[in-house]
Amino acid sequence: MIPAHVMLRGVASITMNILVVLSLLFGMGCETWSERAEGNRALSLLDTGVQLHVNGDPKAAIGLYEEVLTIAEDSEIKAAALGNTGLALISLGDTVAAQAKFKEVIKLTKHLETKAQALNNIGELLQKQGQPDAANASYTEALHLTTHPDLERLINKHLIELQRSQ
């Protein structure tokens, strides 16, 4: 069973990733109907994956995110699928694989808020692994990239927690 505070943080991260994808996809428009259908299918799979994860089935969610990676051509949709896969892997206890997914997000996305979210997630993993210096570096980089007030507050909270624990 996932503790409520971990699930809520994961839900917030998942929701943020989905919102980023929706704004990016609908903001740019597709050139052909098949591209639009592909984008809509990918978004539908992402949304269903989020619902599965929130409802306690991260393995099934990962399966859908992997399908998104095979059909989507848009790098931001792929980045959302990778980030959501990382969150689902955390739920399953595989933090090493989760961290690798977040690093892929950072390489793939051009969206600064998505990079910041991935860096925050990496910072959380590093902090839990007892690597405060590496966590601090990840949080600091994330803070420099984000302009989202909720994410800024979360990162600052993590930085304060790090200072208190040292």
C-alpha positions as CSV (number, residue, x, y, z in Angstrom):
1,M,0.0,0.0,0.0
2,I,1.3,3.4,-0.9
3,P,1.3,6.0,1.9
4,A,-1.2,8.8,1.4
5,H,1.4,11.5,1.3
6,V,3.4,9.7,-1.3
7,M,0.4,9.0,-3.5
8,L,-0.7,12.7,-3.3
9,R,2.7,13.9,-4.3
10,G,2.7,11.4,-7.1
11,V,-0.8,12.5,-8.2
12,A,0.3,16.1,-8.2
13,S,3.3,15.2,-10.4
14,I,1.2,13.1,-12.7
15,T,-1.4,15.9,-13.0
16,M,1.3,18.5,-13.8
17,N,2.8,16.2,-16.5
18,I,-0.7,15.7,-18.1
19,L,-1.4,19.5,-18.1
20,V,1.9,20.2,-19.8
21,V,1.2,17.7,-22.5
22,L,-2.4,19.0,-23.1
23,S,-1.3,22.6,-23.4
24,L,1.5,21.7,-25.8
25,L,-0.5,19.4,-28.0
26,F,-3.5,21.6,-28.4
27,G,-1.4,24.7,-28.6
28,M,0.5,23.6,-31.8
29,G,-2.1,21.8,-33.9
30,C,-1.4,18.8,-36.1
31,E,-0.9,19.0,-39.9
32,T,-2.9,15.9,-40.8
33,W,-5.8,14.0,-39.5
34,S,-3.7,10.9,-38.9
35,E,-1.3,13.0,-36.8
36,R,-4.2,14.4,-34.8
37,A,-5.6,10.9,-34.3
38,E,-2.2,9.7,-33.2
39,G,-1.9,12.6,-30.7
40,N,-5.4,12.0,-29.4
41,R,-4.8,8.3,-29.0
42,A,-1.5,9.0,-27.1
43,L,-3.3,11.5,-24.9
44,S,-6.1,9.1,-24.2
45,L,-3.6,6.4,-23.3
46,L,-1.7,8.8,-21.0
47,D,-5.0,9.8,-19.3
48,T,-6.0,6.2,-18.8
49,G,-2.6,5.4,-17.5
50,V,-2.9,8.1,-14.9
51,Q,-6.2,6.8,-13.8
52,L,-4.8,3.3,-13.5
53,H,-1.9,4.5,-11.4
54,V,-4.0,6.7,-9.1
55,N,-6.4,3.7,-8.6
56,G,-3.5,1.5,-7.6
57,D,-2.4,-0.3,-10.7
58,P,1.0,1.1,-11.7
59,K,2.0,-2.0,-13.7
60,A,-1.0,-1.5,-16.0
61,A,-0.2,2.2,-16.3
62,I,3.3,1.4,-17.3
63,G,2.0,-0.8,-20.1
64,L,0.0,2.1,-21.5
65,Y,2.8,4.6,-21.2
66,E,5.0,2.1,-23.1
67,E,2.4,2.0,-25.8
68,V,2.4,5.8,-26.0
69,L,6.2,5.7,-26.5
70,T,5.6,3.4,-29.5
71,I,2.9,5.5,-31.2
72,A,3.7,9.1,-30.4
73,E,6.1,11.1,-32.6
74,D,5.9,14.2,-30.5
75,S,8.8,14.5,-28.1
76,E,6.7,16.2,-25.4
77,I,4.2,13.4,-25.4
78,K,7.0,10.9,-25.1
79,A,8.5,12.9,-22.3
80,A,5.2,12.9,-20.4
81,A,5.0,9.1,-20.9
82,L,8.5,8.7,-19.6
83,G,7.9,10.9,-16.6
84,N,4.7,9.1,-15.8
85,T,6.5,5.7,-16.1
86,G,9.1,7.0,-13.6
87,L,6.4,7.9,-11.2
88,A,4.8,4.4,-11.6
89,L,8.1,2.7,-11.1
90,I,8.5,4.6,-7.8
91,S,5.2,3.2,-6.8
92,L,6.5,-0.3,-7.5
93,G,9.7,0.4,-5.5
94,D,12.1,0.5,-8.5
95,T,13.8,3.8,-7.9
96,V,16.8,3.1,-10.0
97,A,14.7,2.6,-13.1
98,A,12.6,5.6,-12.2
99,Q,15.6,7.8,-12.0
100,A,16.7,6.6,-15.4
101,K,13.3,7.6,-16.8
102,F,13.5,11.1,-15.3
103,K,16.9,11.5,-16.9
104,E,15.5,10.5,-20.3
105,V,12.8,13.2,-19.8
106,I,15.4,15.8,-19.2
107,K,17.3,14.9,-22.4
108,L,14.1,14.6,-24.5
109,T,12.0,17.6,-23.6
110,K,12.5,21.2,-24.6
111,H,9.9,22.3,-22.1
112,L,11.6,23.9,-19.1
113,E,8.8,23.1,-16.6
114,T,8.9,19.4,-17.6
115,K,12.7,19.4,-17.1
116,A,12.2,21.1,-13.7
117,Q,9.6,18.5,-12.7
118,A,12.0,15.7,-13.7
119,L,14.8,17.3,-11.8
120,N,12.6,17.7,-8.7
121,N,11.7,14.0,-8.9
122,I,15.4,13.0,-9.2
123,G,16.1,15.2,-6.2
124,E,13.4,13.4,-4.2
125,L,14.9,10.1,-5.0
126,L,18.5,11.2,-4.2
127,Q,17.3,12.7,-0.9
128,K,15.6,9.4,0.1
129,Q,18.8,7.5,-0.9
130,G,20.8,9.6,1.5
131,Q,22.6,11.7,-1.1
132,P,21.9,15.3,0.1
133,D,24.5,17.1,-2.0
134,A,23.3,15.5,-5.2
135,A,19.7,16.1,-4.2
136,N,20.5,19.8,-3.5
137,A,22.1,20.2,-6.9
138,S,19.1,18.6,-8.6
139,Y,16.6,20.8,-6.7
140,T,18.6,23.9,-7.3
141,E,18.8,23.3,-11.0
142,A,15.0,22.6,-11.0
143,L,14.4,25.8,-9.2
144,H,16.3,27.8,-11.8
145,L,14.2,26.3,-14.6
146,T,10.7,26.6,-13.2
147,T,8.4,29.5,-13.1
148,H,5.4,27.5,-11.8
149,P,4.6,28.7,-8.3
150,D,3.4,25.3,-7.0
151,L,6.6,23.6,-8.2
152,E,8.7,26.4,-6.8
153,R,7.1,26.0,-3.4
154,L,7.6,22.2,-3.5
155,I,11.3,22.5,-4.4
156,N,11.8,25.2,-1.7
157,K,10.2,22.9,0.8
158,H,12.6,20.1,-0.2
159,L,15.6,22.4,0.1
160,I,14.5,23.5,3.6
161,E,14.1,19.8,4.6
162,L,17.6,19.1,3.3
163,Q,19.1,22.0,5.3
164,R,17.3,20.8,8.5
165,S,18.6,17.3,8.1
166,Q,22.2,18.3,7.8
